[in-house]
Amino acid sequence: MRTILLTPLLALATTLAVNAEPMSARVLDHRVMPEIDVNGETMAELSGLAYDPQTQTVYAVSDRATLFSLAFSTDGETITTLEPQAAAALTDADGNALAEQGFGPEALMLRPDETGALSFAILSESGPRAALFKGDGGWLAEIELPSAVRDSSRQAGKNRGLESIAHHPELGLVTLPEEPFEPAPRTAHTLYAEGGETLSWSSEDIGASRVKAMTALPDGRLLVLERIKEDKALVPYLRLVDPAACAADTLCKTQAVRLDVPGIDDADFEGIVAVSPSLFLLVSDDRIKKEQRSVFALVDVTFPAMP
């Protein structure tokens, strides 16, 4: 097994530079969507996003084990369309509702087959386990998770287990827990790949963060959504991780940039997906004063050039 160690770095304001060209990000637009009914399913507690550019459809999965589709469009500066279209409850191989079996989705990604037909890889924090589903929520197959993440007793606490998955062009399936497995320091996040590789980095530059989501970029870098607390405020950060720049037992640097949504400091963002090479859509999983809502934010990210 190859382990790549990203040693703790000194805090440099809110950005930790990989090179002279820092990453930057700004929130362009956002939409607040109250809890609504879609085909008899409640759209709330959204925890993962995926996007099909062919149909301009955003897919979202909820903690209640339901898959939603939303028509989406942007003019590059604003969200011009965000309309719920359909909902499908996730079921097991026998057609039984997974919501009643403790299946708690946290992440989502599209997995087209050789014909181009879409299937949906969904990660459940409980278990942990992951599975492939059809668009109607029907079960297709179990997904084998990296062996190092299967023991839930290593979690830092309840609801602190696996939070995100992505498919990396070289590492294959990669996963991240919300908080480091015990007994690792609270700021020492570790990514686990299906082949046994691990990548670890420090969040000391922003504080004791929780990993909420990640997505693999076409160039092989990873964009990780992390969140910290400042008093009562929930503050999201985007972190850029380049596995190709990491070598065994050497320092691998990351960049983290803060996101501020105008007028909203209590959104718990848990999903991220690219809707263009530089535009990303985020979604929050919130309960504010006993009312469910989802905050969707459109973010423009400028990445540093590859070394």
C-alpha positions as CSV (number, residue, x, y, z in Angstrom):
1,M,0.0,0.0,0.0
2,R,1.3,3.4,-0.9
3,T,0.8,6.2,1.6
4,I,1.2,9.8,0.7
5,L,1.7,12.1,3.7
6,L,0.7,15.7,3.5
7,T,2.3,17.2,6.6
8,P,0.6,20.0,8.6
9,L,1.1,23.5,7.1
10,L,1.3,26.9,8.6
11,A,-1.9,29.0,8.3
12,L,-1.6,31.7,5.7
13,A,-4.8,33.7,6.1
14,T,-7.6,31.8,4.4
15,T,-5.5,30.7,1.4
16,L,-2.7,28.2,1.6
17,A,-0.7,28.6,-1.6
18,V,0.5,25.7,-3.8
19,N,2.5,28.2,-5.9
20,A,2.6,31.9,-6.7
21,E,-0.8,31.7,-8.3
22,P,-3.6,31.1,-5.7
23,M,-6.9,29.6,-6.3
24,S,-9.9,32.0,-5.9
25,A,-13.6,31.5,-5.6
26,R,-16.6,33.7,-5.4
27,V,-20.3,33.1,-4.9
28,L,-22.2,34.4,-7.9
29,D,-25.7,33.6,-7.0
30,H,-27.9,31.6,-4.7
31,R,-31.4,30.2,-4.3
32,V,-33.2,29.3,-1.2
33,M,-35.8,26.5,-1.7
34,P,-38.2,25.6,1.1
35,E,-39.2,22.1,1.8
36,I,-41.5,21.0,-1.0
37,D,-43.3,17.9,-2.2
38,V,-42.1,16.3,-5.5
39,N,-44.1,13.3,-6.7
40,G,-45.1,12.5,-3.2
41,E,-41.6,12.7,-1.8
42,T,-40.3,15.6,0.4
43,M,-37.4,17.4,-1.1
44,A,-35.2,18.4,1.9
45,E,-32.1,17.3,3.7
46,L,-30.1,17.2,0.4
47,S,-26.6,15.8,0.9
48,G,-25.2,15.1,-2.6
49,L,-25.3,16.5,-6.1
50,A,-24.6,15.2,-9.6
51,Y,-25.0,16.9,-13.0
52,D,-25.8,15.6,-16.5
53,P,-24.8,18.3,-19.1
54,Q,-26.5,16.5,-21.9
55,T,-29.9,17.1,-20.4
56,Q,-29.0,20.0,-18.1
57,T,-30.3,18.1,-15.2
58,V,-29.0,18.4,-11.6
59,Y,-29.6,15.3,-9.5
60,A,-29.7,15.5,-5.7
61,V,-30.0,12.7,-3.1
62,S,-31.5,13.3,0.4
63,D,-30.8,11.9,3.8
64,R,-34.3,10.3,3.4
65,A,-32.9,8.0,0.7
66,T,-34.7,9.7,-2.2
67,L,-33.2,10.7,-5.6
68,F,-34.4,14.0,-7.1
69,S,-33.9,15.6,-10.5
70,L,-34.0,19.3,-11.2
71,A,-33.9,21.2,-14.4
72,F,-30.9,23.6,-14.3
73,S,-29.5,26.3,-16.3
74,T,-27.1,29.3,-15.8
75,D,-26.1,32.3,-17.9
76,G,-22.6,32.1,-16.3
77,E,-23.5,34.7,-13.6
78,T,-26.8,33.6,-12.2
79,I,-28.9,30.5,-11.7
80,T,-31.6,31.0,-14.4
81,T,-33.4,27.7,-13.9
82,L,-33.7,25.4,-10.9
83,E,-36.9,23.5,-11.0
84,P,-37.7,20.1,-9.3
85,Q,-38.8,17.6,-11.9
86,A,-39.1,14.1,-10.4
87,A,-38.4,12.1,-7.3
88,A,-37.7,8.4,-6.7
89,A,-37.3,6.5,-3.4
90,L,-34.3,4.3,-3.3
91,T,-35.0,0.6,-2.9
92,D,-33.1,-2.6,-2.3
93,A,-32.8,-5.6,-4.6
94,D,-36.2,-6.8,-3.4
95,G,-37.9,-3.5,-4.0
96,N,-38.1,-2.5,-0.3
97,A,-37.6,1.1,0.7
98,L,-34.0,1.7,1.9
99,A,-35.1,4.7,4.0
100,E,-36.7,2.2,6.4
101,Q,-33.4,0.2,6.6
102,G,-31.2,3.0,7.9
103,F,-29.6,3.7,4.5
104,G,-28.4,7.3,4.9
105,P,-27.1,8.9,1.7
106,E,-24.3,11.4,1.9
107,A,-22.8,11.6,-1.6
108,L,-23.8,11.0,-5.2
109,M,-22.1,10.6,-8.5
110,L,-23.1,9.6,-12.0
111,R,-21.8,6.4,-13.5
112,P,-22.8,6.0,-17.2
113,D,-22.4,2.6,-18.7
114,E,-21.0,1.7,-22.1
115,T,-24.3,2.6,-23.8
116,G,-24.4,6.0,-22.1
117,A,-27.2,5.1,-19.9
118,L,-26.9,6.7,-16.5
119,S,-26.7,5.0,-13.1
120,F,-26.2,6.6,-9.8
121,A,-23.5,5.7,-7.3
122,I,-24.7,6.7,-3.8
123,L,-22.8,6.5,-0.5
124,S,-24.5,5.8,2.8
125,E,-22.8,6.9,6.0
126,S,-24.5,4.2,7.9
127,G,-22.8,0.9,7.3
128,P,-20.8,2.4,5.7
129,R,-21.9,1.1,2.3
130,A,-22.3,2.3,-1.3
131,A,-24.5,1.0,-4.1
132,L,-25.4,1.7,-7.7
133,F,-29.0,2.6,-8.6
134,K,-31.2,3.2,-11.6
135,G,-32.8,6.5,-12.3
136,D,-36.1,5.2,-10.8
137,G,-34.3,4.4,-7.5
138,G,-34.1,0.7,-8.2
139,W,-31.1,-1.3,-6.9
140,L,-28.4,-2.3,-9.4
141,A,-25.4,-3.5,-7.4
142,E,-23.3,-3.1,-4.3
143,I,-20.1,-1.0,-4.6
144,E,-17.1,-2.3,-2.8
145,L,-15.6,0.4,-0.6
146,P,-11.8,0.6,0.3
147,S,-11.1,-1.9,3.0
148,A,-9.6,0.8,5.3
149,V,-13.0,2.6,5.6
150,R,-15.3,-0.4,6.3
151,D,-14.8,-0.5,10.1
152,S,-17.3,2.0,11.5
153,S,-15.8,1.6,15.0
154,R,-12.9,3.9,13.8
155,Q,-15.3,6.8,13.3
156,A,-14.8,9.8,15.6
157,G,-18.4,9.6,16.6
158,K,-22.0,9.0,15.5
159,N,-22.7,10.6,12.1
160,R,-18.9,11.3,11.6
161,G,-18.2,8.5,9.1
162,L,-17.8,8.4,5.3
163,E,-19.1,11.6,3.8
164,S,-18.0,11.7,0.2
165,I,-17.0,9.7,-2.8
166,A,-15.5,10.5,-6.2
167,H,-14.0,8.7,-9.2
168,H,-10.4,9.7,-9.8
169,P,-8.8,9.0,-13.2
170,E,-5.8,7.2,-11.6
171,L,-6.8,6.3,-8.1
172,G,-10.3,5.0,-9.0
173,L,-12.9,5.2,-6.3
174,V,-11.8,7.6,-3.5
175,T,-13.6,8.3,-0.2
176,L,-13.3,10.7,2.6
177,P,-14.7,10.6,6.2
178,E,-16.3,13.7,7.6
179,E,-13.8,13.7,10.5
180,P,-10.5,11.9,10.7
181,F,-10.7,8.3,12.0
182,E,-9.4,7.8,15.5
183,P,-6.8,8.2,16.8
184,A,-5.7,10.8,14.2
185,P,-5.5,14.4,15.1
186,R,-8.7,16.4,14.5
187,T,-7.2,18.4,11.6
188,A,-5.5,15.4,9.9
189,H,-7.9,14.5,7.0
190,T,-7.2,11.3,5.0
191,L,-8.5,10.2,1.6
192,Y,-8.8,6.5,1.0
193,A,-8.5,5.0,-2.5
194,E,-9.8,1.6,-3.7
195,G,-6.2,0.4,-4.4
196,G,-5.1,1.1,-0.9
197,E,-3.4,4.4,-1.4
198,T,-4.0,7.2,1.1
199,L,-3.6,10.9,1.0
200,S,-3.5,12.9,4.2
201,W,-3.5,16.7,4.7
202,S,-3.9,19.2,7.5
203,S,-6.7,21.7,7.9
204,E,-4.8,23.7,10.4
205,D,-4.8,26.6,7.9
206,I,-8.6,27.0,8.6
207,G,-9.2,25.1,11.8
208,A,-10.8,21.8,12.8
209,S,-12.9,21.3,9.7
210,R,-15.4,18.7,8.7
211,V,-15.3,17.3,5.2
212,K,-18.7,17.6,3.5
213,A,-18.1,16.7,-0.2
214,M,-15.6,16.4,-2.9
215,T,-15.4,16.2,-6.7
216,A,-12.7,15.1,-9.1
217,L,-11.6,17.6,-11.7
218,P,-10.8,16.5,-15.3
219,D,-7.1,17.2,-14.7
220,G,-6.9,14.8,-11.7
221,R,-7.0,17.3,-9.0
222,L,-9.6,17.1,-6.2
223,L,-11.9,19.9,-5.0
224,V,-12.9,19.2,-1.4
225,L,-15.7,21.0,0.4
226,E,-14.9,21.6,4.1
227,R,-16.8,23.4,6.8
228,I,-15.8,25.1,10.1
229,K,-17.7,26.9,12.8
230,E,-17.1,30.5,13.8
231,D,-19.3,31.1,16.8
232,K,-22.7,30.2,15.5
233,A,-21.8,30.7,11.8
234,L,-21.2,27.7,9.5
235,V,-18.4,28.7,7.1
236,P,-17.7,26.6,3.9
237,Y,-14.2,26.3,2.3
238,L,-13.1,24.8,-0.9
239,R,-9.8,23.0,-0.8
240,L,-7.7,22.0,-3.8
241,V,-5.7,18.8,-3.5
242,D,-3.4,17.6,-6.3
243,P,-2.6,13.9,-5.8
244,A,0.0,14.0,-8.6
245,A,2.0,16.6,-6.6
246,C,2.3,14.3,-3.6
247,A,5.1,11.9,-3.1
248,A,5.7,9.4,-0.3
249,D,7.0,11.1,2.9
250,T,7.2,14.6,1.3
251,L,5.2,17.7,1.8
252,C,2.2,18.2,-0.4
253,K,0.6,21.5,-0.3
254,T,-3.1,22.4,-0.6
255,Q,-5.1,25.5,-1.0
256,A,-8.2,26.4,0.9
257,V,-10.4,29.4,0.1
258,R,-13.4,30.7,2.0
259,L,-16.9,31.0,0.6
260,D,-19.4,33.7,1.8
261,V,-23.0,33.5,0.7
262,P,-24.5,37.0,1.0
263,G,-27.0,37.2,3.9
264,I,-26.6,33.5,4.9
265,D,-24.2,32.3,7.5
266,D,-26.1,29.2,8.7
267,A,-26.2,27.0,5.6
268,D,-24.6,23.6,6.1
269,F,-23.4,22.9,2.6
270,E,-23.0,19.2,2.0
271,G,-23.0,18.7,-1.8
272,I,-20.9,20.0,-4.7
273,V,-20.9,19.4,-8.5
274,A,-19.3,21.0,-11.5
275,V,-21.8,22.5,-14.0
276,S,-19.0,23.9,-16.2
277,P,-15.2,23.8,-16.0
278,S,-15.2,26.8,-13.6
279,L,-18.7,26.9,-12.2
280,F,-19.8,24.7,-9.3
281,L,-23.2,24.2,-7.7
282,L,-23.4,23.7,-3.9
283,V,-26.4,22.6,-1.8
284,S,-27.0,22.8,1.9
285,D,-28.8,20.4,4.3
286,D,-30.5,22.7,6.8
287,R,-33.1,22.8,9.5
288,I,-33.6,26.5,10.5
289,K,-36.1,27.1,13.4
290,K,-37.6,23.7,12.7
291,E,-38.2,24.5,9.1
292,Q,-36.4,22.6,6.4
293,R,-34.7,24.5,3.5
294,S,-32.1,24.0,0.8
295,V,-29.7,26.7,-0.2
296,F,-28.2,26.3,-3.7
297,A,-25.1,28.4,-4.4
298,L,-23.4,29.0,-7.8
299,V,-19.7,29.4,-7.3
300,D,-17.1,30.5,-9.8
301,V,-13.6,29.0,-9.1
302,T,-10.3,30.1,-10.7
303,F,-7.8,27.4,-10.5
304,P,-4.0,27.8,-10.5
305,A,-2.2,26.3,-13.5
306,M,-1.0,22.8,-13.3
307,P,2.7,22.7,-12.2
